[in-house]
Each structure stands twice: as structure tokens, then as C-alpha cells.
Amino acid sequence: MKDNFSTRIKELRTSKELTQKELAETLNISTVSVSSYETGTKTPSLDMVKNIAQKCNVSIDWLCGLSDNMTLDNHITTYKELFRLFITVLDVRYQKEKPDSIINVIDTKQMSVTIALHDDINFQTFFSKWRDISKLHNEGTVDDDLYQMWITKQLSDYDYPINGLPAFAQGLPDKED
């Protein structure tokens, strides 16, 4: 848990744009403890992990490196989370099919979230690049490790809020309801 936790606690703090002192105040612990957690020299108790998860609204599984879903409610708020979801679905659904058929799903707007994001430049850019790497991966030119490294790198570039995502894509009722 030490390595995963130290990485995740620092990621949590930086994603919330907090200093170690500010996070320590939020958690009612010392700055030295936060620093020790981030460097991996100190392992928090289960009660402390629970405290961090509750006060920072993150999943314990995410903190411990057991899940890539940071939030508790599976609420998609960043392009990174949205793209990770699409990749998971598309990689499973289209493993044996050509990448061109994958991008056709996106191009023909067959998914409700795709309809909402069809004109989104981030969406278009990411999936254009993903189509290319996916094709190379399916052909065997790119191995699984390189494919996963590419995904990880690309997702890190899109770790910012989605602007203008409609209510139905956020899991909220439409205004018309």
C-alpha cells in the first residue's frame, strides 16, 4: 500500500491545489505526517485512510491504488475520467474488430455522451489519436505495455474539468423533466 498510497496522496493534494500544510489542516494532522505519507516513510492507519477519503471525497480503493476511479460516486467530472470510461468500454467491446469500426461508433454519434461531445475539440483530438494507436495495437505493431503507457500519458494530459457537459451525461435529470 505504501507506494500506491504515497503516489495517490500527493496526486490528491496537488489536484486540489493544496499545500502540505493546507491538507494537514483539513485532515487535522501534522504537516510532517502529510510529508511522510507522500514520501512513503510513514503508512497511515486504516482510520486515517478513511478520514482522508471522507474529508477529500475520494474512494479508499483509489487511495490504495486498487481503482483508477478517484471519486466516490462515479461522477465523471474530467476529460480523463470520461476518456478512461470510453476506452474501457471500447477496448472490451471491439477487441477483435478493426479500430476503424471503433471510431465509426464515435463518428456516427451512436452513444448519447458522444452526441453531446461530438463537436468538442478535446474529444475529437483524443479519439483521433486513440484510433491511430488502437489500430497499431490491434495489428500487433504496439504491444500491450506500450499501449497502456500511451493511454496513461494521454489521460494525464486531459486531467481537467469538462466544460458544458449536459445534464444527462452528468447523471442529472434534464431540465425538461
N, C-alpha and C positions, 0 to 999 in steps of 0.2 A: 504494500500500500504506500510505502514511503515515497518511492519515485513518482508514482502516479499522482499521489496527493500533493506533493511539493510542486509539481508542474501545474496541477489544476488550481491550487490555492493562489498561486501567482497569477495565473490566467484570469481567475475570478477577480482578483484585486485590480489588475490592470484594465480589464474590460469595464469595470465600474469606475475607472479613473480615480482610484483611491490610493493614497499613500499608505505605507505600512502602519503609520500612526493612526490614520483615519479608520482603517479596517480594524485595528486593535480596539479603538474606542467603540466601534459598532458592536464588536463581539465581547466587550468588557474583559479584555485580556491585555497583556503587555505587548509592546512593540517587539520586544525580544522574542516572545512566543511566535508572533507572526513571521518574523525573520527566520526563526528556527524551523517553522513549518515549511517555509518556501525553500530553504536550503536542504531540507531533509534531515537535519541534525536532531530534530525532535518530532516524534509521532504523537498526534493528538489522541486524546481518549475518545471513545465512541460518543460520549456525551458532548464533547467539544465538536466532533464532526456533525452531530445532529444540530447543535447550536448554530454552527456556520451555515448549514443547509437551510435552516429555518429563517435565520436573520437575513440571509442573502438570496433567498428564494431560488435555490438550486437543488438539484437532485443529489442525494447521497451517492447514488450509483455513479453519477458524473464525477463528483469529487474524488471518488476512489478509482476512477478510470475504468469502471465497468460498463459505462454507457457514453455515447457521444452526445446525448441529449442533455443539455445543461439545465433546462427549465423543468419544473415540476409538472406543469400542466400540458406538456407537449405543444404549447402555443408557439407557433412559428413567428418570430419577430425579425430575423435577419435573413439576408440572401443566403448566407452559409447554411443555415438550418433548412431553408427551402430547397436549395440545390442538393443537399445531402439526402433529403427525402426523395426527390426525383431520381437521383442516381440509384438509390436503394431499390426503388420500385422498377426502374427501367433495367437495371443490371439483372434483376431476378427475372422479370417478365420477358426480356429479349435476349437472354444469354445465347441462344442458338440461332438468332436471326441476325441479319445484316444491320450494321449501325445506321444505314440509310433508312431502314424501316423504323428505327427508333426516332430519328429526327422527324420523320413524316408525322408521327403522332403529335409532336410539338408543333410542326408547321401547319397541320390541319386543325389545330385547336380542339382536339378530341377530349381534353381534360379541362375541367372547369377552371382550375387555377391557371392553366396555360392560356385560356381565353383572356383572363384578366391581365396576364403578364405578356401577352403576345407582342405588344409594342414597347415593352420595357427593354432598354438598351442593355442592362446588366444581364437580363435573362437571355437575350439574343446572343450576346457576346460569349457568355459562359457555355451555352449549349452548342454554339458553333464550334468552339474549341473542344468541348467534350465529345462531340460527334467524331471529330478527327482522331482523338486519342482512343476513343472506344473502337473505332474501325481498326486501328493499328493493334489494339489489344485483342480483338476478335480474330484477326489474321495471324496472331502469334508473333508479330514483329515486336510488340511491347509485352514484357512478362507481367505477372500479377503484381510483383513488388513495385516495379516502375509505375504501373497504372495507379496503384494506391498512393504512391508518393506524389504523383501528379495531382490526384484528387485532393489530397491533404494540402498541398501548396496552393492550388486554385481556390479551395474553400477558405483558406486563411486570408486570401485577397478580398473576399466578399463578406467579411465579418462586420457588417454594418446594417442598420435598420432598413427594412423595406418601406419605401415611401409610397403611399397611395394604394396599399393593398386593400381590396374591397372587403366588406364585412363578411361575406360568405367564405372567403379564403382565410379569414381570421377565426372562423368558428363562431362568429357573432350573427345574430339574426339580421336579415336585411331590413332596411328602413321601411320597406313596403309591408312587412309582416305586422 
